[in-house]
């Protein structure tokens, strides 16, 4: 998914953004290999090079979640939600990450709102379904109160 996410946001090969694409893919590879510090450094470089592009912010949010730096993860995911260049799926992914971070910070109403926004944005899509699953699991475990969140087809 991250390679598809990077392709959707940074653009296809040959679009003039090859360096950004390479950095994004390298950062995700380090992340997959468990080298979160190396991944974070590259994502930070992406943010510096393309501050309005959500990929660096989303990558940092994911890294910070794995490092249990939930405030930082929430901040980066929130920044990604405001990106004007993100497509529907990328924006929903940002809201889902933000919801996960907020849940860890025990800001449950905000977490629920972010996850519901992800479902709304990407209804029927992979990120919307994933956010819906998180909501349902949180309700089953009693983390969130029973709600009338819309089922995702």
N, C-alpha and C positions, 0 to 999 in steps of 0.2 A: 503494500500500500504506500509507504513513504515515497518510493520511486514514482508511482503514479501521481501522488500528491505533488511531488517536486515538479514533475512534468507539467501538471495542470497549472501550477502557479508560476514557475520560472519560465516555462515555455518549451516548445519542442526544440530538439537539436537543430542547429542552423538558424536559430532566431536571434543570435547575437549575445545570448546569455550563457554561453558554454562554460565560462569560468564559474558563474554562480551555480550552474547545474552541477558541475564537477564538485564544488565545495559542498553543496547540499548532499550529494550522494556519498561523498567521503565521510561527512559527519554522521550520516545514518549508518554507514558501514561500521564506523568506530562504535557507535551506540549499540548496534547488534552484537558486536564482539565483547560488549561489557566494558568498554573503555569510555565511560561517561565523561571523564574530565577532558579527554581529547576531543570527543564529540562536542562538548559544550564550548570549547575554545573555537572550533570551526563555526558552530552556530552563531557565536558572538561576532565572529568576523563577517558572517552573512548579514547579520543585523546592521553592522557598521557600514557594509557596502550597499545594502538595499534595505533601509529601515522601513520602507512601506510595503515590503514583500513579507507575507506571513510565514514563509518557510523557516526562516531563522528563528522567529518567535515560537513557532510550533515545536520546532526541534528542541529549543531550550526548555519549553514547558514540559516536554516528555522527559528530558534528561533530569530536570529538577524534580519531577514526580518520582522517578526511580531513586533519586538521592534523598527523598523525603524533605525537600525544600519547598514546602507547599505554598508559602507566600509568594516566592519567586515564580513558581509554576503558574499560580493564578494570575500574577501580573503579566507574564508573557502571553498566556492564553488570551487574556482580556485584550491585550494589544493586538493580537492576531485577529480578534473578532472585528476590530475596527479597520482592517485593511480594505482598501477600496479595490484591490486587485484580485481578491479571493473569489473563487466560484462558490456555488451553493454547498458542495460537499466539503470543501476546505473550511468554510465558515462554520458549518455544523461540527466538524472535527474540533475546531477551536472552542466552541461552546461546550462540547463534551469534555475536553481536557479541563476547561475552566470549572465545570461542574464537579469533576473528580477532585480537583485541588480544593475547591470550596468545601466539599464533603469532609476531606481530611482536616480542614481548619475548623470543623464543626459549625460552619455557617450554612446550615441545612436548608433554610428557605431560599437563599441565593443559589445554592447548589441545585436544588430542584428546579428553580427558574431557568438556570443555564441549561440543564439537561432537557427540559421541556422545549426550550428554544431550539436546541439541536434537532429534536424530533420534528418540530414544526418546519424548520428550514429544509430538512432532508427526509421528509415523510416518504417511506417506502425505499429509501436509499440505505446504503450500508452504514453510514454514520448515524442516521436517524434510528435505525433498528438497534444499533449498538447502544445508543443513549437510552433508548426505551428499555433495553435489557438491564442496564445499570439502575434505572429508576425502579423497575419491578423487583430486582434483587434487594435494593435498599428498603423497599416497602416490606418485602417478605421477612427481612431481618429486623424490622422495626426501627431502622435508622430514620426513615421518612414515614410520615403518617400515610395511611391509605388515601389514595387520591384517585381522581378521575382523569388520569392522563390518558390521552387517546392511544388506542392500540395501533401499532404500525403494521400495515398489511404485509 
